[in-house]
Amino acid sequence: MSTLGMSMDGQGLKQIVELGAAFLLSAVVGLERELRHKSAGLRTYTVVGTSAALFVLISKYGFTDVLQAGRIVLDPSRVAAQIVTGIGFIGAGIIFVQGDRVKGLTTAATVWLVTGIGMACGAGLLVLAVVSTVAYFVVALVFPALLRRFNDGKVPSEEATHTVHD
C-alpha cells in the first residue's frame, strides 16, 4: 500500500472515496427526484451512479494483471463506452409515449447524467462530478422558476407531460 491510502490493486482509500462520492452525489440527485415523486427516485439513482463508478474503477484497476508496459493488450476504457450504451438501453425503457404525450424523458436524461457523475467519480474526476451535480440542481430547481416567470406563471412543459410534435 502506497502513500495516501492509494493501492496498486485499486482497492485503497482513494478508490473508496471515489466510490463514496458517487454514492453521495447520486443519492442527492435521487433524493430530489424522490421528493418530487418521479418514476425513479433515491434508490434507483444511488444504485445507478454507484454502479457506474464501480464499473469505471474496475476498468481502471481490474485489468492491471493483463496489461504490459509499452504494449496494448486490451483497452480498459472500453468499459466506459459500454456503460453509456447500457444506460441508454435502460433510459429507453423509461420513456413511454401515450398518444401525443411523452413521459419519462427527463427521468431518462437524469439517469444518464447520474451515470456520468458516477463515471466521473470512478475516474477520479471529483470536481467534474460535483460541478455536474450542481448543474443538475440549476436545471431542476432554477430553470422551472425562470420558465414560470417568462410563461405567466404556467407550469413549464417539462414538469407537465411532453407533447409529441410532428
DOFI-334841 format. One record per atom (N, C-alpha, C): x, y, z. Coordinates in steps of 0.001 Angstrom, whole numbers, padded with zeros to 6 digits, always signed. Example, Ala and Ser with C-alpha at 12.3 -4.5 7.8 and 13.67 -1.06 7.14 Angstrom:
2
+013190-005690+007800+012300-004500+007800+013200-003300+007800+012850-002250+007080+013670-001060+007140+012900+000030+007870
! end
This chain:
166
+000847-001165+000000+000000+000000+000000+000900+001238+000000+000655+002153-000935+001490+003343-001030+000900+004480-000195+001476+005670-000338+001042+006812+000454-000388+007226+000131-001013+007918+001088-002370+008437+000965-003411+007359+000734-003130+006161+001126-004121+005096+001022-004384+004620-000394-003507+004987-001337-003686+004513-002698-003098+003119-002815-003771+002307-003564-003338+000933-003683-003124+000596-005150-002103-000138-005434-001838-000542-006816-002930-001447-007353-003621-002146-006479-004676-003041-006950-006037-002355-007014-006080-001038-006757-007324-000295-006908-008308-000473-005784-007850-000882-004625-008760-001108-003509-008328-000343-002269-007821+000865-002469-007356+001675-001355-008330+002779-001000-007894+003651-000116-008716+004756+000366-009174+005665-000767-008281+005938-001716-008617+006804-002860-009834+006250-003611-009849+004978-003894-010954+004369-004639-012229+004334-003796-012076+004132-002500-013250+004134-001624-013860+005529-001578-013024+006565-001540-013517+007943-001571-014243+008216-002890-013679+007761-003997-014315+007966-005304-015663+007254-005375-015717+006042-004907-016981+005298-004889-017976+005967-003941-017495+006412-002782-018359+007106-001826-018891+008413-002374-018070+009141-003119-018521+010393-003738-019633+010116-004743-019481+009073-005533-020529+008702-006490-021814+008361-005750-021689+007628-004670-022843+007265-003851-023566+008521-003352-022811+009440-002749-023418+010642-002170-024020+011569-003220-023285+011846-004281-023790+012754-005308-025015+012169-006014-024977+010879-006297-026125+010222-006933-027320+010212-005992-027069+009998-004713-028156+009985-003729-028805+011360-003602-028008+012418-003684-028563+013768-003604-029513+014016-004777-029096+013625-005973-029971+013762-007143-031206+012882-006962-031015+011661-006536-032130+010740-006328-033108+011232-005283-032612+011859-004234-033492+012393-003192-034383+013495-003750-033793+014365-004558-034594+015426-005183-035685+014832-006055-035363+013814-006833-036349+013175-007713-037412+012450-006884-036989+011827-005799-037918+011130-004903-038904+012106-004287-038398+013244-003812-039265+014244-003181-040260+014842-004168-039923+014808-005455-040836+015310-006488-041702+014196-007071-041631+013017-006459-042463+011868-006840-042293+011477-008304-041050+011408-008758-040752+010998-010125-040639+009479-010187-040661+008953-011405-040721+007492-011563-039463+006779-011072-038333+007444-011059-037112+006873-010481-036714+007788-009330-036292+007208-008225-036011+008019-007052-034686+007716-006404-034653+007881-005107-033428+007774-004315-032672+006479-004570-033330+005363-004457-032633+004076-004613-032108+003889-006026-032938+004182-007016-032526+003974-008412-031308+004814-008756-031374+006099-008466-030264+006982-008819-028992+006623-008053-029129+006278-006786-027959+005915-005989-027306+004653-006540-028095+003672-006886-027550+002426-007431-026907+002674-008795-027554+003453-009653-027003+003713-010996-025674+004451-010891-025612+005524-010126-024377+006303-010007-023254+005517-009367-023564+004795-008311-022543+003996-007633-022051+002871-008536-022966+002244-009253-022578+001173-010186-021676+001698-011289-022004+002865-011827-021176+003444-012882-019756+003689-012368-019652+004230-011148-018323+004455-010565-017588+003133-010376-018286+002140-009899-017668+000825-009702-017142+000267-011022-017939+000372-012088-017504-000134-013384-016266+000608-013888-016220+001925-013683-015045+002677-014110-013825+002282-013279-014015+002119-011971-012900+001678-011121-012403+000293-011548-013331-000578-011883-012943-001900-012382-012150-001768-013670-012597-000874-014568-011877-000729-015834-010501-000100-015627-010367+000763-014600-009069+001384-014322-008095+000422-013662-008600-000408-012743-007704-001211-011917-007870-002718-012070-008948-003144-012632-009253-004563-012653-008508-005383-013680-007794-004714-014580-007127-005447-015651-005619-005251-015630-005093-004703-014547-003657-004426-014495-002812-005684-014613-003368-006819-014254-002595-008060-014337-002402-008534-015768-003181-008020-016706-003028-008443-018101-002432-007349-018978-002177-006181-018400-001567-005089-019157-000056-005198-019068+000597-004881-020178+002050-004914-020214+002557-003535-020606+003586-003070-019948+004152-001758-020231+004607-001676-021685+004231-000587-022356+004662-000375-023727+003913-001185-024766+002944-001967-024356+002213-002800-025306+000729-002824-024916-000107-002509-025861-001537-002526-025587-002048-003944-025807-002507-004543-024747-003043-005891-024822-004573-005812-024910-005139-004851-024180-006572-004589-024248-006796-003157-023830-007983-002648-024078-008300-001259-023769-009358-001213-022672-008932-001026-021419-009893-000997-020320-010900+000141-020424-010593+001196-021183-011532+002311-021309-012789+001915-022086-012749+000783-022752-013937+000321-023474-015088+000042-022512-014781-000258-021257-015824-000487-020264-016687+000764-020139-016053+001946-020116-016803+003201-020005-017780+003357-021167-017361+003026-022361-018249+003123-023522-019438+002188-023380-019196+001023-022835-020292+000063-022660-021268+000505-021572-020787+001244-020581-021691+001798-019563-022678+002750-020233-022170+003619-021088-023025+004584-021783-024054+003858-022643-023641+002827-023347-024566+002047-024171-025621+001368-023317-025200+000750-022246-026136+000038-021371-027151+000955-020725-026711+002110-020275-027642+003028-019620-028585+003638-020644-028144+003766-021881-029039+004220-022949-030185+003244-023146-029879+001969-023055-030909+000933-023164-031908+001044-022010-031395+001233-020805-032276+001401-019643-033112+002669-019790-032472+003747-020208-033194+005013-020405-034313+004890-021411-034081+004149-022475-035125+003955-023487-036336+003247-022895-036101+002373-021936-037201+001667-021287-038002+002539-020337-037442+003673-019944-038118+004587-019030-039090+005492-019778-038822+005721-021053-039611+006660-021847-040825+005956-022434-041989+006549-022202-043244+005997-022722-043963+007045-023541-044531+006625-024664-045339+007506-025497-046774+007030-025397-047646+007949-025020-049080+007656-024936-049805+008698-025765-050268+008296-026933-050913+009254-027827-049903+010288-028277-050191+011557-027970-049271+012629-028346-048447+013123-027170-048350+012329-026122-047608+012699-024915-046430+011747-024683-045341+012322-024195-044146+011549-023863-043919+011679-022363-043760+010549-021690-043485+010549-020249-042135+009898-019994-041435+010392-018999-040186+009773-018572-038941+010297-019252-039064+011277-020125-037908+011775-020859-036888+012433-019920-037365+013273-019016-036457+013919-018073-035862+012895-017111-036658+011924-016701-036136+010869-015826-035025+010102-016534-035235+009744-017789-034205+009021-018544-032939+009863-018683-033108+011154-018956-031949+012035-019085-031211+012167-017757-031955+012201-016667-031332+012332-015353-030600+011049-014970-031145+009897-015326-030437+008633-015097-029125+008640-015882-029163+009147-017095-027966+009236-017928-026939+010156-017264-027394+011305-016744-026497+012228-016066-025872+011590-014827-026678+010925-014013-026153+010287-012803-025117+009222-013173-025312+008567-014283-024315+007607-014767-022997+008330-015032-023076+009477-015691-021872+010268-015948-021220+010749-014665-022024+011155-013693-021497+011588-012401-020751+010430-011734-021354+009271-011745-020693+008096-011175-019414+007746-011910-019448+007830-013233-018255+007535-014019-017147+008535-013712-017507+009811-013570-016514+010832-013244-015879+010539-011882-016704+010171-010922-016166+009824-009595-015219+008637-009695-015625+007609-010399-014782+006423-010548-013481+006715-011263-013496+007708-012146-012292+008090-012884-011411+009038-012076-011885+009420-010878-011112+010337-010049-011337+011791-010386-012364+012089-011172-012672+013462-011591-013770+014038-010690-013454+014138-009400-014451+014517-008404-014960+015941-008592-014111+016861-009019-014559+018235-009242-015604+018269-010357-015356+017548-011445-016339+017499-012534-017647+016870-012064-017557+015861-011221-018763+015216-010701-019574+016178-009849-018910+016928-008987-019611+017887-008133-020209+019012-008977-019460+019541-009927-019963+020610-010792-021176+020112-011590-021125+018887-012085-022257+018317-012825-023486+018160-011929-023259+017789-010688-024368+017653-009744-024992+019016-009466-024171+020023-009253-024684+021381-009039-025438+021853-010281-024895+021580-011449-025567+021969-012697-026937+021310-012796-027034+020053-012362-028338+019385-012371-029351+020174-011538-028941+020607-010356-029868+021330-009488-030241+022694-010056-029366+023311-010817-029729+024540-011524-030837+024227-012534-030652+023145-013283-031659+022749-014275-032974+022351-013596-032888+021581-012514-034085+021042-011867-034842+022074-011037-034135+023004-010421-034792+023928-009495-034856+025367-009999-033804+025841-010630-033773+027233-011079-034497+027408-012411-034238+026521-013364-034862+026658-014678-036390+026678-014622-037050+025771-013877-038518+025835-013822-039029+027177-013293-038357+027743-012308-038760+029045-011776-038615+030126-012842-037520+030080-013595-037337+031044-014684-038410+030876-015753-038695+029625-016110-039709+029373-017128-041084+029846-016674-041413+029648-015397-042691+030144-014877-042770+031663-014990-041655+032299-014707-041623+033763-014760-041885+034273-016177-041318+033590-017162-041490+034014-018551-042731+033415-019196-043403+032524-018495-044572+031820-019027-045843+032227-018294-045874+033411-017725-047034+033924-016990-047501+032985-015888-046556+032395-015161-046893+031551-014024-047341+030147-014370-047366+029812-015656-047787+028470-016070-046684+027459-015798-047096+026208-015566-046146+025139-015330-045346+024898-016606-044012+024863-016493-043208+024567-017686-043570+023215-018280-043414+023099-019582-043800+021866-020277-043085+020644-019734-041854+020785-019258-041110+019635-018776-041621+019124-017440-042316+019961-016683-042900+019492-015440-044249+018846-015696-044857+019238-016783-046092+018561-017206-045632+017375-018048-046416+016982-018995-046027+015889-019854-045564+016456-021182-044524+015881-021742-044022+016344-023035-045050+016016-024120-045230+016936-025058-046130+016699-026171-045309+016385-027409-045731+015367-028142-045038+014965-029364-045533+015862-030495-044597+016477-031204-044943+017301-032358-044379+016643-033608-045164+016610-034649-044693+016024-035911-043837+016977-036697
! end
